[in-house]
Amino acid sequence: MSRTTRPVEEKYDFEVVQEPLYSARKGRFKAAKMGKSPVMGIYRSDNGRLLGTSTKQYKIVQNSDLVERVEDALSNVSGLGDFTSKKLVARDGARFYGVYDFPSVVKPITLGDGAGMRLILNNSFDRTCGVSFSIGLLRLVCLNGMTSLVADTDVTKKHSHKLDLSFIKQSIGACQLKFEESVKDFGILADHKITQEQGGLILDNLAIKKVLAESMKDSIQMIWDAPSFEEDKSRNLYNLYNATTQHLTRDVEGGKFEYARRVSQSVLKNLTKAHTKIDHFAKLTQRVPEKEKVAVEVTV
């Protein structure tokens, strides 16, 4: 089970270095090896924290170098315009996220409701991922962050000595196309009408499936029952997802960025499947059986 991590907005451009690891045997220190390759520790040079281990074949991609290349590329891609960004590190700096929003890249989802393009840059020093870009969306009505299920949304490169960061500009272009596909997918969810009661049943069943924690389900239910925005008063799968992202953005993402993204994508996956598969929709809207009442005989 993956850990819930708490990202912190802090200095992200610390230097990371590789140093060999040693084991002590019979009072002697000997270089640790994996096969014939020495095992290297990956350390932050500013505070000495161990972020992960690797072999010599693992090439470190420094956050500062990556951000510089990406932001230079973003400034030179036609049609993107200005962008805003925030940088987050998690797990003591083992994971890095750069969240980029583009106010001028906007597409309508429904009448009066649209989303702007969001690009999420990911890097890690614990070998949980390579350098990757993924598409997200920023809903303009309430500034909720939304994920995407477009196939091959992630554009990833592994850390190795063959890693060439020149792929960045090409990857950004690919993400632009996937953003447009994602907007169409949300429009389809908006066309799928549901009742107020069905929305609550879907949340109940997502909690039973452990997609949502019970307390989180209750918080989303409150937003679904009393929408904060006029655009969310229609009862459809898209607005049910919006209730989810509103809670995640407002109450969860600030302290648990990775967890919020994981929940958002799981909910979206289930709602998308409910739209495309009648049997899955039926499962998510079935009534949750009440616990059997047990009669207790009281002896006087």
C-alpha positions in Angstrom: 0.0 0.0 0.0 1.5 3.3 -1.0 2.1 5.9 1.7 0.2 9.1 2.0 2.8 11.9 1.7 2.6 15.5 2.7 4.2 17.8 0.2 5.7 21.1 1.3 6.1 24.3 -0.8 9.8 24.9 -0.1 13.1 25.1 -1.7 13.1 22.5 -4.5 16.4 23.2 -6.3 18.7 21.5 -3.8 21.5 19.5 -5.3 21.4 15.7 -5.2 24.5 13.5 -5.2 25.3 9.8 -5.5 27.8 8.3 -3.0 28.7 4.6 -2.6 27.2 2.7 0.3 29.2 0.4 2.6 28.4 -2.5 4.8 30.2 -3.5 8.0 31.3 -7.1 8.3 33.6 -8.5 10.9 34.6 -5.0 11.8 35.5 -4.1 8.2 33.7 -1.8 5.8 33.1 -3.1 2.3 31.4 -1.5 -0.6 27.8 -2.8 -1.0 27.1 -4.3 -4.4 24.1 -5.5 -6.4 25.5 -8.1 -8.7 28.8 -6.6 -9.9 27.5 -3.0 -9.6 28.2 -0.9 -6.5 25.1 0.3 -4.7 24.9 4.1 -4.5 23.1 6.2 -2.0 21.2 9.2 -3.4 21.6 12.1 -0.9 20.5 15.7 -0.6 23.7 17.8 -0.3 22.0 20.5 1.7 20.9 18.4 4.7 22.4 14.9 4.0 19.0 13.1 3.8 19.1 9.8 2.1 16.4 9.9 -0.6 16.9 6.5 -2.3 19.5 4.0 -3.6 20.6 3.2 -7.2 23.4 1.7 -9.2 25.9 3.7 -11.2 23.7 3.4 -14.3 21.1 5.7 -12.7 21.5 9.3 -13.9 20.4 12.1 -11.6 18.3 14.8 -13.2 18.5 17.8 -10.9 15.2 19.6 -10.3 16.7 23.0 -11.1 18.0 21.8 -14.5 14.7 20.2 -15.3 12.7 23.3 -14.3 15.0 25.6 -16.3 14.6 23.4 -19.5 10.9 23.0 -19.1 10.2 26.7 -18.5 12.4 27.7 -21.3 10.5 25.4 -23.6 7.1 26.6 -22.3 8.2 30.2 -23.1 8.9 29.2 -26.7 5.9 27.1 -27.6 3.5 29.0 -29.8 0.0 29.4 -28.5 0.6 28.7 -24.8 1.0 32.3 -23.6 2.0 33.1 -20.0 1.8 30.5 -17.3 1.7 30.4 -13.5 3.4 27.7 -11.5 4.0 26.2 -8.1 6.6 23.7 -7.1 6.1 21.0 -4.5 8.5 18.4 -2.9 7.3 15.3 -1.1 9.0 12.6 1.0 11.8 14.8 2.2 12.5 15.8 -1.4 12.5 12.4 -3.0 9.7 13.5 -5.2 9.2 16.7 -7.0 6.1 18.2 -8.7 5.9 21.3 -10.8 2.3 22.4 -11.5 1.9 24.8 -14.5 -1.4 26.5 -15.4 -2.0 28.3 -18.7 -4.8 31.0 -18.4 -5.0 31.5 -22.2 -5.4 27.9 -23.1 -9.1 27.4 -22.3 -11.7 25.1 -23.8 -15.5 24.9 -23.1 -16.9 21.8 -21.4 -20.5 22.8 -21.1 -22.4 26.1 -21.6 -20.8 28.7 -19.2 -18.2 26.2 -17.9 -14.7 25.6 -19.2 -11.3 24.4 -18.2 -7.7 25.6 -18.7 -4.8 23.4 -19.4 -2.6 22.2 -16.5 0.7 20.5 -17.0 2.2 18.5 -14.1 5.9 17.9 -14.2 7.2 15.0 -12.1 10.7 14.0 -11.1 12.0 11.6 -8.4 15.2 10.5 -6.7 13.7 7.3 -5.1 13.3 5.7 -8.6 9.5 5.6 -8.3 9.2 7.4 -11.6 11.3 9.0 -14.4 10.9 12.5 -15.7 7.3 12.8 -16.7 4.6 15.2 -17.8 0.9 14.6 -17.3 -2.1 16.6 -18.3 -4.5 18.0 -15.8 -7.3 20.6 -16.1 -8.0 23.6 -14.1 -11.8 24.3 -14.0 -12.3 28.0 -14.3 -15.5 28.3 -12.4 -14.0 27.3 -9.1 -10.3 26.7 -9.8 -10.6 23.0 -9.0 -7.8 20.8 -10.3 -9.0 17.8 -12.3 -7.1 14.8 -13.6 -7.4 13.1 -17.0 -7.9 9.5 -18.2 -6.8 10.1 -21.8 -4.7 7.1 -22.9 -0.9 7.7 -22.6 -1.4 11.0 -20.9 2.0 10.5 -19.1 5.1 11.2 -21.2 7.9 9.6 -19.3 11.6 9.2 -19.6 13.7 7.0 -17.4 16.7 8.3 -15.5 19.8 7.0 -17.4 23.0 8.2 -19.0 21.1 8.2 -22.3 18.4 10.7 -21.0 18.2 13.6 -23.4 16.0 16.4 -22.1 15.5 17.7 -25.7 12.3 15.6 -25.7 10.6 18.2 -23.5 9.3 20.5 -26.3 7.9 17.6 -28.3 6.2 16.2 -25.2 4.5 19.6 -24.4 3.0 19.5 -27.9 1.7 16.0 -27.3 0.1 17.1 -24.0 -1.7 20.0 -25.8 -3.5 17.5 -28.0 -4.4 15.3 -25.0 -5.8 18.3 -23.2 -8.3 18.7 -26.0 -9.3 15.0 -25.8 -9.7 15.3 -22.0 -12.1 18.3 -22.4 -14.3 16.2 -24.8 -14.4 13.4 -22.2 -15.7 15.7 -19.5 -18.3 17.0 -21.9 -19.5 13.4 -22.4 -19.8 13.0 -18.6 -21.8 16.2 -18.5 -24.3 14.7 -20.9 -24.9 11.7 -18.6 -27.8 12.8 -16.5 -28.4 11.3 -13.0 -30.7 12.0 -10.2 -29.8 13.6 -6.8 -30.3 10.3 -5.1 -28.2 8.4 -7.7 -25.3 10.8 -7.0 -25.5 10.0 -3.3 -25.7 6.2 -4.0 -22.6 6.5 -6.2 -20.7 8.2 -3.4 -21.9 5.5 -0.9 -20.7 2.7 -3.2 -17.4 4.4 -3.9 -16.8 4.4 -0.1 -17.7 0.7 0.1 -15.2 0.1 -2.7 -12.6 2.0 -0.6 -12.2 4.6 -3.4 -13.3 7.2 -0.9 -12.8 7.3 2.9 -16.1 7.5 4.8 -15.4 11.0 6.1 -14.4 12.2 2.6 -17.5 10.8 1.2 -19.6 12.8 3.7 -17.8 16.0 2.8 -18.4 15.4 -1.0 -22.0 14.6 -0.3 -22.5 18.0 1.4 -21.2 19.7 -1.7 -23.3 17.5 -4.0 -26.4 18.3 -1.9 -25.8 22.1 -1.9 -23.7 23.1 -4.9 -21.5 26.1 -4.4 -21.8 27.3 -8.0 -24.7 27.8 -10.4 -22.9 25.7 -13.0 -23.0 22.7 -10.7 -26.7 22.6 -10.1 -27.4 20.3 -13.0 -27.4 16.6 -11.9 -24.9 14.7 -14.1 -21.7 12.7 -13.7 -19.5 15.7 -14.5 -20.9 17.7 -11.7 -20.6 14.8 -9.3 -16.9 14.7 -10.2 -16.8 18.5 -9.7 -18.1 18.0 -6.1 -15.2 15.6 -5.6 -12.5 17.9 -7.0 -13.9 20.9 -5.1 -13.4 19.0 -1.8 -10.0 17.6 -2.8 -8.7 21.0 -3.9 -10.1 23.0 -1.0 -9.5 20.6 1.9 -7.1 17.9 0.9 -4.6 18.8 -1.8 -2.7 21.5 0.2 -1.5 18.9 2.7 -1.7 15.6 0.7 -1.1 16.4 -2.9 -0.3 12.9 -4.1 -3.2 11.4 -2.2 -5.6 14.0 -3.6 -4.5 13.2 -7.2 -4.8 9.5 -6.6 -8.4 9.8 -5.3 -9.4 12.2 -8.0 -8.2 9.8 -10.7 -9.9 6.8 -9.1 -13.2 8.6 -8.8 -12.9 9.8 -12.4 -12.1 6.3 -13.6 -15.2 4.9 -11.9 -17.5 7.6 -13.2 -16.1 7.2 -16.8 -16.7 3.4 -16.5 -20.2 4.0 -15.2 -20.9 6.1 -18.3 -19.6 3.5 -20.7 -20.8 0.3 -19.0 -24.4 -0.2 -17.9 -23.5 -2.9 -15.4 -21.0 -0.7 -13.7 -23.5 2.1 -13.5 -26.0 -0.3 -12.0 -23.4 -1.4 -9.4 -22.6 2.1 -8.4 -26.2 3.1 -8.0 -27.5 0.1 -6.2 -28.9 0.8 -2.7 -26.5 0.1 0.1 -28.1 -2.6 2.3 -28.9 -1.5 5.9 -27.2 -3.5 8.6 -29.5 -6.1 10.0 -31.2 -5.1 13.2 -30.5 -7.6 15.9 -33.3 -8.0 18.4 -31.8 -8.2 21.9 -33.9 -10.0 24.4 -33.8 -8.3 27.8 -34.3 -10.5 30.8 -35.8 -8.7 33.8 
